[in-house]
Amino acid sequence: MPTVALYGNLLVLASIGARIERRSGLRPAIVDATLPSAIEKLSALQPGFVVFDLGTPHPDPFRAFWKSRPEVQLIGVDPGEDWTLVVSGQPARALTADGLIETLTTHMEGDIR
């Protein structure tokens, strides 16, 4: 089952993770961005997707993770502003929670862990 790493604010991402788990064939794994070992945990998961909270500060190690794993789809969410940002360079429209799940399941094709 492909893994979706949820990186950032635990409260925001726990809600998203619960919806992903109920409505898709993906396995969500929450990574607390405040932990010193967060990037190591993120790397160990070998996710096909990383959904991250745009409101969480992202240190250099997160950017280094992104650059070292260009095949990973990065999707930033901002629930306060109700918008989404696909950082991987692929175009996307603004998403609701249902739209996020649709995007994740649509992009499951291919070699995703």
Summary of the structure (lengths in Angstrom):
residues: 113
radius of gyration: 12.6
end to end distance: 7.2
largest distance: 33.2
contacts: 330
relative contact order: 0.20
helix: 36%
strand: 24%
